[in-house]
């Protein structure tokens, strides 16, 4: 791990040196994104950091490598447990020209499953990851090194299928080397799109992921994700976004654990620059039992009203209120109230994303 000063120095050197090449005619696009966020207790017993920090500063370079491949590099300096870390997020070769109707990624990348996991955190429509995202993928998302292949089927409707296999030595957003897994991380996704009345569109994805760790423990994930948008004149009038996931953990020795989590986020435009949304978040361990072997009812629920101000596509300010309650049989409810704030901005030619 690097100190804050060293991480900032490396980040600045890369940005300045690469900026000097931005007009060389190679098609190189350079951008930087800064994401600052804070969480503050509203009661003395609530749980929050009571800090506002630069969560991450990310440098992104995208360019054609040659007539067949494109290259993507993103590196970020961010704080973790009070320590500044500088690391590569994504570094891969990609191509849509090597095989007809296909997209290929080879290198390190955020795994192409679900909705949130396919986007960098500063591009999410809310400030902090829902409970299901944190538990199943991590606060930022799951990334790894490997190969991902997507194919657009020649059907009369839109259907794209993807499959990937990655090292699997670690899972999530880990910084340790891990151990060689018995079966590497592998996943699949099928996504379809449909136009909706009123200039809208919806994308529905079905996802599967599995791995067997070096210890012999197996993890399997299955889930659905949905995103529906209505736009008029470049303004996002209405957004409906959600995911539901179930995870099964089968240890080499021990009882099987099944968990279920979901979130739903409706957001509506108040004006051309202000949007208001509410994050509804639910998580439960389906197989939790007490010492006598009886099933224990449990859940964690969050309701997070979120106000967003976007002066343009390059800057975002957010203010949110997170009211949560954790329930478990024979225990008192644990309630938490937190005020959240976020400021993000982007500089340069940020690459476009799919729907």
C-alpha positions in Angstrom: 0.0 0.0 0.0 1.1 3.5 -0.7 1.0 6.6 1.5 -1.4 9.3 0.5 1.4 11.6 -0.8 2.9 8.9 -2.9 -0.4 7.8 -4.3 -1.2 11.4 -5.2 2.2 11.8 -6.9 1.9 8.7 -9.0 -1.7 9.6 -10.0 -0.6 13.2 -11.0 2.4 11.9 -13.0 0.3 9.5 -15.0 -2.3 12.1 -15.7 0.1 14.8 -16.7 2.2 12.5 -18.9 -0.8 11.0 -20.6 -2.4 14.5 -21.1 0.6 15.5 -23.1 -0.3 12.7 -25.6 -4.0 13.5 -25.9 -3.6 15.4 -29.2 -1.3 13.0 -31.0 -4.0 11.8 -33.4 -4.0 8.2 -32.0 -7.6 8.4 -30.8 -6.5 8.4 -27.1 -9.3 9.6 -24.8 -8.3 10.6 -21.3 -10.5 11.4 -18.4 -10.4 11.6 -14.6 -13.2 11.1 -12.1 -13.2 12.2 -8.5 -15.7 10.8 -6.0 -16.1 12.3 -2.6 -18.6 11.0 0.0 -19.4 11.2 3.6 -21.7 9.5 6.2 -22.8 11.2 9.5 -24.6 9.9 12.5 -28.0 11.5 13.3 -28.1 10.0 16.8 -25.4 9.1 19.3 -25.9 5.4 18.9 -26.0 5.4 15.1 -23.2 3.8 13.1 -21.3 6.1 10.6 -17.8 7.3 10.0 -18.7 11.0 10.6 -16.2 11.8 7.9 -16.3 13.4 4.4 -13.4 12.1 2.3 -12.2 11.7 -1.3 -13.4 8.1 -1.7 -11.5 7.7 -4.9 -9.8 9.6 -7.7 -9.8 7.6 -10.9 -7.8 8.0 -14.1 -9.3 6.4 -17.3 -7.5 6.0 -20.6 -9.3 4.5 -23.7 -7.7 4.2 -27.1 -7.5 2.0 -30.3 -4.5 -0.2 -30.0 -4.6 -1.2 -33.7 -7.2 -1.9 -36.4 -8.6 -4.8 -34.3 -8.2 -4.1 -30.6 -9.0 -1.2 -28.2 -7.2 -0.8 -24.9 -8.7 0.4 -21.6 -6.8 1.3 -18.5 -8.3 2.7 -15.3 -6.4 3.3 -12.1 -7.6 4.7 -8.9 -6.3 6.2 -5.7 -8.7 5.7 -2.8 -8.9 5.4 0.9 -9.4 2.1 2.7 -9.5 1.7 6.5 -7.8 5.1 6.8 -4.9 4.2 4.4 -4.5 5.5 0.8 -4.3 2.8 -1.8 -3.3 3.2 -5.5 -4.4 0.3 -7.7 -5.4 -0.7 -11.2 -9.1 -1.2 -11.5 -9.3 -2.2 -15.1 -6.7 -3.0 -17.7 -7.8 -5.0 -20.7 -7.8 -5.5 -24.5 -11.2 -5.4 -26.0 -12.5 -6.0 -29.5 -15.8 -6.0 -31.4 -14.1 -6.7 -34.8 -12.3 -10.0 -34.1 -15.5 -12.1 -34.3 -18.7 -10.9 -36.0 -21.5 -9.9 -33.6 -19.1 -10.4 -30.6 -17.4 -8.4 -27.9 -14.3 -9.7 -26.2 -12.4 -8.5 -23.1 -9.1 -10.0 -22.0 -7.3 -8.6 -18.9 -8.6 -7.2 -15.6 -12.1 -5.8 -15.4 -15.2 -5.6 -13.3 -17.1 -8.8 -13.9 -19.9 -8.3 -16.4 -22.9 -9.4 -14.2 -25.8 -7.6 -12.7 -26.3 -3.8 -13.0 -24.1 -2.1 -10.4 -21.1 -4.4 -10.9 -20.8 -3.3 -14.5 -20.4 0.4 -13.6 -17.8 2.3 -11.7 -19.1 3.5 -8.3 -19.0 7.2 -9.2 -21.6 6.4 -12.0 -24.2 4.8 -9.7 -27.5 6.7 -9.2 -27.1 6.7 -5.3 -24.2 7.2 -2.9 -23.5 3.9 -1.1 -23.9 0.3 -2.2 -27.1 -1.5 -1.2 -26.7 -4.2 1.4 -27.0 -7.0 -1.2 -24.2 -5.4 -3.3 -21.9 -5.1 -0.3 -22.5 -8.7 0.8 -22.3 -10.4 -2.5 -19.9 -8.3 -4.5 -18.3 -5.7 -2.2 -18.7 -2.0 -1.6 -17.3 -1.2 -5.1 -17.8 -4.4 -7.0 -16.1 -7.7 -8.0 -13.2 -7.4 -10.3 -10.7 -10.1 -11.5 -8.5 -11.0 -14.4 -9.6 -13.3 -17.2 -11.6 -13.5 -20.4 -15.2 -12.4 -21.1 -17.0 -13.1 -24.4 -20.4 -11.6 -25.5 -22.5 -12.6 -28.5 -25.4 -10.7 -30.0 -27.8 -13.4 -31.2 -29.3 -13.1 -34.7 -32.9 -13.2 -33.4 -35.7 -10.9 -34.4 -35.5 -9.3 -30.9 -32.5 -8.1 -28.9 -30.7 -10.9 -26.9 -27.1 -10.8 -25.9 -25.4 -13.6 -24.1 -22.1 -13.4 -22.2 -19.8 -15.8 -20.5 -16.6 -15.2 -18.5 -13.9 -17.1 -16.6 -11.4 -15.4 -14.3 -8.6 -16.4 -12.0 -10.7 -16.6 -8.9 -7.7 -16.5 -6.5 -9.6 -13.8 -4.7 -13.2 -12.7 -4.9 -14.7 -9.2 -4.7 -12.5 -6.2 -4.4 -9.6 -7.9 -2.5 -6.0 -6.6 -2.2 -4.4 -9.8 -1.0 -2.9 -12.5 -3.4 -5.3 -15.2 -2.2 -4.8 -18.9 -3.1 -5.4 -20.9 -6.3 -9.1 -21.9 -6.3 -10.3 -25.5 -7.0 -12.6 -24.0 -9.6 -12.0 -20.5 -10.9 -14.7 -17.8 -11.0 -17.1 -18.4 -13.9 -20.3 -16.6 -14.8 -22.9 -16.1 -17.5 -25.4 -13.4 -18.4 -28.3 -13.1 -20.8 -29.8 -9.6 -21.4 -32.7 -8.4 -23.5 -34.1 -5.0 -24.3 -37.5 -3.7 -25.2 -38.9 -0.3 -26.1 -41.6 1.1 -23.9 -44.3 3.7 -24.6 -43.5 7.3 -24.1 -39.9 7.2 -25.4 -38.8 4.7 -22.8 -36.8 1.5 -22.8 -36.1 -1.4 -20.5 -33.2 -3.8 -20.1 -33.6 -7.1 -18.3 -30.6 -9.3 -17.4 -30.4 -12.9 -16.0 -27.2 -13.8 -14.2 -25.3 -16.8 -12.9 -21.9 -17.0 -11.1 -20.0 -19.7 -9.2 -16.5 -20.5 -7.9 -14.9 -23.1 -5.5 -12.2 -21.6 -3.3 -9.0 -23.3 -2.3 -10.6 -24.4 0.9 -13.2 -26.3 -1.0 -16.0 -23.9 -0.2 -18.4 -23.4 -3.1 -20.3 -20.1 -3.8 -23.1 -19.8 -6.3 -25.0 -16.7 -7.2 -28.1 -16.3 -9.3 -29.9 -13.0 -10.0 -32.0 -10.7 -12.1 -31.4 -7.0 -12.9 -33.7 -4.4 -14.4 -33.2 -0.9 -15.7 -36.0 1.1 -17.3 -35.5 4.7 -18.5 -37.6 7.5 -20.0 -35.9 10.5 -21.5 -37.0 13.7 -23.2 -34.7 16.2 -24.7 -31.6 14.7 -23.1 -33.2 14.8 -19.6 -33.7 11.5 -17.7 -37.4 11.9 -16.6 -37.8 8.6 -14.9 -35.5 5.8 -13.9 -36.5 2.4 -12.5 -33.6 0.2 -11.4 -33.3 -2.9 -9.3 -31.6 -6.2 -8.7 -32.5 -9.4 -6.8 -29.9 -12.0 -5.9 -29.7 -15.3 -4.1 -26.4 -16.7 -2.9 -25.7 -20.3 -1.8 -22.5 -21.0 0.2 -21.7 -24.6 0.5 -18.7 -25.1 2.8 -16.5 -28.2 2.5 -17.5 -29.0 6.1 -20.6 -27.4 7.6 -24.1 -26.3 6.9 -25.2 -24.7 3.7 -26.0 -21.0 3.9 -28.5 -19.3 1.6 -29.0 -15.5 1.5 -31.4 -13.3 -0.4 -31.1 -9.7 -1.2 -32.7 -7.1 -3.4 -32.9 -3.4 -4.0 -35.2 -1.1 -6.0 -34.5 2.5 -6.9 -37.2 4.6 -8.6 -36.0 8.2 -9.5 -38.0 11.0 -11.1 -36.8 14.3 -12.5 -38.0 17.4 -10.6 -36.4 19.8 -13.0 -33.8 19.5 -15.8 -31.1 19.4 -13.1 -32.7 18.0 -10.0 -33.8 14.4 -9.5 -35.4 12.7 -6.5 -35.2 8.9 -5.8 -35.8 6.4 -3.0 -33.5 3.4 -2.5 -35.4 0.5 -1.0 -33.0 -2.2 0.2 -33.7 -5.7 1.7 -31.4 -8.5 2.8 -31.9 -11.7 4.8 -30.1 -15.0 5.6 -32.7 -17.7 4.7 -31.0 -20.5 6.6 -30.1 -18.8 9.8 -30.8 -21.1 12.8 -30.5 -20.9 16.6 -28.5 -23.3 18.7 -31.5 -25.7 18.9 -31.7 -25.8 15.1 -34.9 -23.8 14.8 -35.1 -21.3 11.9 -34.4 -17.7 12.9 -36.3 -14.9 11.1 -34.0 -12.0 10.2 -33.7 -9.1 7.9 -32.0 -5.8 7.3 -34.0 -3.1 5.5 -32.9 0.4 4.3 -35.0 3.3 3.0 -32.8 6.0 1.5 -34.5 9.1 0.0 -31.9 10.7 -2.3 -31.8 14.2 -3.8 -29.5 14.6 -6.8 -28.3 17.8 -8.5 -26.6 17.5 -11.8 -25.4 20.7 -13.3 -24.2 18.7 -16.3 -23.2 15.2 -17.1 -19.8 16.0 -15.6 -20.7 17.0 -12.1 -23.1 15.6 -9.5 -24.0 16.5 -5.9 -26.2 14.3 -3.8 -27.8 14.4 -0.4 -29.5 11.3 1.2 -31.0 10.1 4.4 -30.5 6.4 5.3 -33.0 5.0 7.7 -32.4 1.3 8.4 -33.6 -1.4 10.8 -32.1 -4.9 11.4 -34.5 -7.5 12.8 -33.9 -10.9 14.3 -36.1 -13.2 16.3 -35.7 -12.8 20.1 -33.5 -9.7 19.7 -34.3 -6.0 19.9 -34.5 -4.2 16.6 -31.3 -2.3 15.7 -32.1 1.0 14.1 -29.8 3.4 12.3 -30.2 6.9 10.9 -27.4 8.4 8.7 -27.1 11.6 6.6 -25.1 11.0 3.4 -23.5 13.4 1.1 -21.6 13.0 -2.2 -19.8 15.2 -4.7 -18.4 13.8 -8.0 -16.9 15.4 -11.1 -15.3 14.2 -14.3 -12.7 15.8 -16.5 -12.0 14.9 -20.0 -13.5 12.6 -22.6 -15.3 10.0 -20.5 -16.1 6.8 -22.4 -19.8 6.1 -23.1 -21.6 3.2 -21.5 -24.3 1.0 -22.8 -27.9 1.4 -21.6 
